[in-house]
Amino acid sequence: MNGKRLLLTGCNGQLGSTFSALYKDSQLAGRYEFSSVDVEQVDFKNKESILSVLSLNNPSIIVNCGAYTSVDKAEEEPDAAFKINDLATTIIANWSKENGSRLLHISTDFVFDGAKNSPYEPSDETNPLGVYGNTKLGGERNIRNLLPKDGLILRTSWLYSEFGQNFVKTMLALMSKREEIGIVNDQIGSPTSTHSLVKILFKIIENENASGIYHWCDGAAISWYDFAVEIQKQGLRSGLLEKKIPVKPIPAAGYSTLAERPTYSVLNCEATLIEFGVPKVDWKKELNYVITAIATAK
Ligand SMILES: NC(=O)c1ccc[n+]([C@@H]2O[C@H](COP(=O)([O-])OP(=O)(O)OC[C@H]3O[C@@H](n4cnc5c(N)ncnc54)[C@H](OP(=O)(O)O)[C@@H]3O)[C@@H](O)[C@H]2O)c1
């Protein structure tokens, strides 16, 4: 194993769970000693807790999937969101710098304000609309400042998987309970399966010299309404849903949330496709894979 150690944080979250599940059968499995931690082993709000887990595991590479991800709740808990998404990255990046470790970090489309109407480039100006996006941007800046060569930030959007809670699972639950639902049709983004994201993370791990900011999404440019319609179609086909209910398009203005969301947040992934030599994915096939996994687990 060359004495190399990989530490995954946030291992019980939806991305972390997918990473652990796919890692076992990946080409990386034999190359690293693998450890994974979540909030039970490390509290990102506590410097001593972070430093103790890092020195105990002494990783050569850290895949940081731990984060404060409740976009609306962050508006009411800015201090917790700041500590977990911003301050903790300074501590981790400083440790990485002192110990020659590489840090792969996940960030979000919510660092953008959504005023653009063509896919966001990694170099585009950021301007988060809420606390979550602000704290994630703070995390990005810390890593870029402290680890210009050994830090890599991968921004992604609208994540879903068979693990944890996400839009796909919420839609399936609502569609089997309600007679009709209204879904926002004027926010445009790109749903991304944790499976496609983990495969890119594996490529990034293999490419030991890669650093900087990259984007990854499953390539659609659709509204939450469009996504819900496709979820219903595949839910019916898989047997997860028994009957079709009307899905009505509604404006975001008619669905009030604590945090403002970008109107448009599609990410341009060209640089990632080229740098890591990966093909584009088909977002409907990615959804089918997750819907099938949910149906099989029932
Ligand atoms: N979800 C999305 O739509 C989306 C979109 C773009 C980018 N991202 C980014 O993608 C990454 C993975 O997201 P995800 O959807 O997998 O999130 P997730 O399911 O919420 O997983 C995050 C993990 O971090 C843990 N965590 C929370 N507070 C912690 C603390 N104080 N100390 C240590 N660990 C803590 C969580 O534990 P608890 O569950 O116990 O809190 C959870 O297991 C995050 O960086 C997120 O910002 C997500």
The ligand as an ORCA input file, in Angstrom:
! r2SCAN-3c Opt
* xyz 0 1
  N     -26.739     18.139     -0.926
  C     -26.599     18.922     -1.978
  O     -27.545     19.155     -2.747
  C     -25.262     19.554     -2.273
  C     -25.135     20.387     -3.397
  C     -23.887     20.954     -3.673
  C     -22.806     20.694     -2.845
  N     -22.962     19.895     -1.749
  C     -21.788     19.654     -0.898
  O     -21.456     18.278     -1.015
  C     -20.880     17.814      0.217
  C     -21.597     16.545      0.662
  O     -22.983     16.854      0.826
  P     -24.038     15.758      1.298
  O     -25.285     16.019      0.556
  O     -23.426     14.392      1.290
  O     -24.250     16.241      2.805
  P     -24.815     15.419      4.031
  O     -25.574     14.242      3.595
  O     -25.485     16.447      4.914
  O     -23.467     14.939      4.731
  C     -22.645     15.796      5.479
  C     -22.082     14.992      6.614
  O     -21.319     15.893      7.459
  C     -21.669     15.632      8.804
  N     -21.470     16.735      9.710
  C     -22.358     17.716     10.033
  N     -21.896     18.465     11.049
  C     -20.677     17.972     11.364
  C     -19.722     18.311     12.334
  N     -19.926     19.292     13.228
  N     -18.578     17.600     12.399
  C     -18.358     16.581     11.546
  N     -19.232     16.185     10.605
  C     -20.399     16.877     10.509
  C     -23.141     15.285      8.720
  O     -23.584     14.658      9.907
  P     -25.139     14.866     10.356
  O     -25.974     14.295      9.269
  O     -25.212     14.128     11.646
  O     -25.328     16.347     10.499
  C     -23.185     14.387      7.510
  O     -22.914     13.038      7.824
  C     -20.974     18.982      1.185
  O     -19.739     19.652      1.208
  C     -22.028     19.892      0.578
  O     -21.832     21.237      0.941
  C     -24.159     19.312     -1.448
*
